Amino acid sequence: MASVSCRSLKDVVEFAIHREEEARDFYKNCAENAKNPGIRDFFKEMQGEEEKHRELLAELDLNDEKPFAEFLEPEKTEDLHLSDFMVDVRFSPEITYQQALAMAIKNEEKAHTFYEAWQCRCASEKSRHLFSFLTEEELKHKRRLEEIYDSEILQQG
């Protein structure tokens, strides 16, 4: 699946599921190849977060109008913008905790930006609503990781 099609909400959901599966598989691969047990656990946690998103999307009832909107009510999350001062980090088996956090933060930032860009590209209100929800979900994950980075890396230095 190379690109998003806004022809139907089903297309959008299938694409989003595919993106979450790719993210899940990326973190699974990182967990399997990281040498440090604590880093492996971190990547397993990230893998689980992406799997939760995939499951949430897979369980959507696309035909039920009211519950769909209520179920996917996006919460507004403040962006801490720590990622603005980070560079992309590539995985290596010797990756440090600081590098792993930075890599995950940048990944969430990219996912947030991707979904945010698609919000305006779909004519369907349900598709826009779904992208709005996904945008906020990625921002929530980014925010949580940035808070961890702030308390465990920046405050310790």
N, C-alpha and C positions, 0 to 999 in steps of 0.2 A: 504494500500500500504506500505509494509514493507521495500522494497529495490528498488534501482534504477536498471532499465534494460536499457542497451545501445543498445538493438536490433534495436530500431528505434528512430528517433527524436521525434516522437509522444510520446513514452514511457518516454523520458527524460522530455518533456514539461509537461506531465501529472503529473509526479513525482514532478517537481518544483512547479506546481500549488498547489498540495497537501501540500507541505511544506509551501508555502505562506499562504494557508488557515489555517493551524495549527497555524502559528505565528499570523495571524490576530485574530483567535479565542482566543488565549492566551491573547492578549492585550485587547480584548473585555471583557473577563472574569475579568481581572485586573481592567479595567475601571468600571465595574459594582460593584466591591467589595471594591474598595478603598474608604476610608472614607473622605479623603481630596478632595474638589472639584477641586483644581489645579492639583492634581495628577491624578484624573479621566480624566481631559482634556488632560494631557500629554499622558495617555494610549490610549485615543481616537485618538489622533494624530498618535501614533504609529500604531494603528489598521488601520487607513487610509493609511499609508505608505505601509503596507503589502497588503492591498486591491489593491492599485495601481499596485504593482508588479504582483499580481494575474491577474488583468485585462490585463496588458501588455502581459503576457504570453498567456492568453486565446485568445487574438486577433492576435497572430502571424499567418501569412500565411506560413505554412510549405512547401508549394509546389513552392513558388516563390523564386528562387535562389538568384538573385541579391538584391532585396529589403530586404530580410532576413538578409544578411550580413551587409548591410548599416544601417538598422534599429537598429541592435544590435551591433553597433560598441562600444566596451568597451573603456572607458576613463581610463587612468592611474591615480590612486589616491594615494597620499602619506599616509602611515599609521603613525599616531601619537604615537602608542604603549602605550597610557595611560592604556589600558585594561590589559597590562602586569603586572600592579601593583595593580590590583583590584581582589577581590575575588567574587565568585558567590554569588548573593543575591537571597534569596527566597522571593516570594511575601507574604505580609501579608496586611490586610486591613489598618494597621497603617503605612505602608511604607512611608519613607520620600522621598523628591524630590531627594536628593543625592543618596539614595538607588535605587530609580526607574531608575535614569539615569544609574547608574552602572549596574543594571540588564539588561537594554536595550542594553548597550554597549557590555556586555558579550554575550548577545544573538546574536547580529550582528556579533561579532567575531566568534562565533561558526558556524553561517551560512556561513560566508566567508571561514572559514577553511574547512567546509564540501564541498562546491562547488569547492574550489580550488583543493581538493583531487580528485574530480571526473573529473576534466579537463583531466587528463592523462589516465583515465581508459576507455574512449570511443574511438573506432576506427574512428567513423564518424567525419569528419571535422566540420560539422554543430553542432553536439552535443558538441564537444570541444569548439566551438565558443560560443554556448549558455552558457556553464558552465563558460567560461571566462567572458562573460557579467555579469552573475549572481554573480560571485566572485567580480567583480568591483563594482556592485550595492551595495552589502552588505558592502564592504569596504567604499563606499561613505557614507552610512548611519552611519556606525561606526564612521567615521571621523567627520561627522556633530555633532553627539552626544558627541564625545570627545571634540570638540571645545566648545560646550555648557557647558560641565562639567568643562573645563578649565576656561572659562570666568565667569560662575555663581557659581562655587563651589571653585575651587582652587584659583582664583584671589581674591575672597571675604574673604578668610581665612587669 
